[in-house]
Amino acid sequence: MEMIHIYHTNDLHSHLKRWPRIQQFLKTQRTHHAENGEDFFLFDIGDFIDRWHPLSEGTGGQGNIELLNESGYSAVTIGNNEGVNFPYEVLNHLYDKSKFDVLVANLYDKNNQHPTWLKPYKIYQTKQGTRIGVIGVTAYFSVLYNLLGWHLTEPIEELGKWLQPLKEQSDVIILLSHLGLTPDERIAMEYPDIDVILGGHTHHTLPEGKQVGQTLLAGAGKHGRFVGHVTLQIDDNKISSKQAKLYNVMELPAIEDEKAISKELYRKGKKLLNQKVTYLSMEYVHDPFQATELSQILCQALREWCDADCAFINAGLILGPLSGSVTSYDLLSICPHPINPCKIQLTGRELQEVLMETKSDDWAERHVIGLGFRGKVMGASVYDRVSFNEKNEIYINGIELDLNQTYSLAIPDMFTFGHFFKNVFPNKEKEYFLPEFLRDLLKWKLQK
């Protein structure tokens, strides 16, 4: 009999406040299992990096890779925050100094080859000779990957291509899945040869795992609130039992100066971003419930960047004021979102429906979670080349809206991913602009 211990994290999103405690816990567990002669593996399931944090932004993600190296991770897969929030060359060199394996079966370069820094799967061997096949897949944002120069294949189909060689080479199969809970459940039913799925992306928390068919699913929430632990008991090279549990990080032993350590990571990034971008002779105030001059500047920049007929944003995208000497850190602070510009083609009738929804009574107060948004509330609607008269009739660049004409509308891409404008947006032609974030557009406009 042998016991194999698998620890996992997911969707940390650069929330490094708890990281010193997580790191100490993992070190302690590694030592404990080694003393008992037990095997220890450590995996991250993606979205470890998030560019809202100054360390991640200031180092191009390299600061996060150092943290993973220090903790002795066995392997990681990538999430969408690693995959589509960096330019091609930055992602292509992100893992140059990694001391762990990067496993992503469904990511290919422009030549339809796996890039040199990743493998589709890896076979690990325990002290007693048990072969553990580990494969990774990431969420299917194929349009965005293509715009950046990558080729992403459908993950569940891709997984099927690799299972036969995995089965032939492995006694145990583990999937690192940055797909979400529902796809993980589907995979468990379609591919019962997978013994364990370590999941992420939808931030699901499975305190004791979830058994679906023959497969154990595990998920550790988000932002480093939990560390997952799967225990496999092996008898005669076969799993005789498998269990999952979560450790609440805030209930783990505190370590000395942990707040100072996480603050130092923030300070290090802030120092790197202390580069002057421009100087403003007046203060641009912040108010999520008003169309301020600052939010109007961002909206105008969005329309100009996309070369669109009109644009709108939500004022909640801007999280603070600007004045005097403006640095890269200041722009990150007030606009931390990994949100890209998008242009969509609409008929006048469709545009009317969209714009009237942005004026609804509850719009500004809506709480927004996910979709790249890093604020709290939607905020007031801010328009460029859109105006309304007292009868709520719409004018585009001063000319009354023609319901049968086609217009181009520039928007933050978050509005194309969620539950917004479901009667209009899903089947419309969209053009995404990558790799620029909204803060890059704001910088461009302020410098002009």
Number of C-alpha atoms within 10 A of each C-alpha: 11 18 20 19 19 18 23 25 28 35 29 25 21 21 18 23 19 20 21 19 23 26 15 16 20 19 14 12 14 20 14 13 15 12 9 9 13 17 17 20 18 21 24 27 30 30 24 28 28 26 22 19 22 27 27 22 23 21 16 19 24 21 19 20 21 14 16 22 15 12 16 17 20 19 24 25 28 25 28 21 19 21 23 22 24 22 18 18 10 14 17 17 13 18 18 12 11 17 16 17 18 23 25 27 23 22 28 19 17 13 10 11 11 18 15 11 16 18 18 19 24 19 16 15 14 15 11 11 10 20 18 19 23 23 28 29 28 29 23 18 15 16 14 21 22 14 17 20 15 24 21 23 19 15 21 20 11 16 21 12 11 14 18 12 11 22 15 9 15 20 20 23 21 21 24 29 30 31 22 17 23 10 16 24 18 12 22 22 15 13 16 13 18 23 20 28 26 29 31 31 23 17 18 17 19 18 18 17 23 17 16 16 13 14 23 22 24 29 34 30 24 22 20 24 23 26 21 26 25 22 16 21 16 18 13 10 16 13 16 11 11 18 18 22 19 22 16 15 17 13 10 13 11 16 13 10 10 15 16 12 17 17 13 13 18 18 14 15 19 22 13 15 20 14 14 12 16 17 14 13 9 9 12 15 13 20 18 23 17 16 20 16 15 21 28 18 16 28 29 23 24 29 24 17 17 21 14 20 19 23 27 24 26 24 27 30 26 25 18 17 15 18 14 12 13 18 19 21 23 22 22 21 19 19 24 26 22 23 24 22 23 24 25 20 19 22 17 19 16 18 23 17 14 18 18 12 15 20 14 10 9 12 16 20 15 14 12 16 13 11 15 18 19 20 20 15 20 22 25 25 23 25 23 24 17 19 16 13 8 6 6 10 12 21 16 18 13 11 11 13 20 16 14 11 11 15 21 20 22 30 25 23 23 19 16 19 13 14 10 15 16 13 11 16 19 13 8 11 10 18 17 19 18 18 18 16 19 25 24 18 21 21 18 15 16 17 11 7
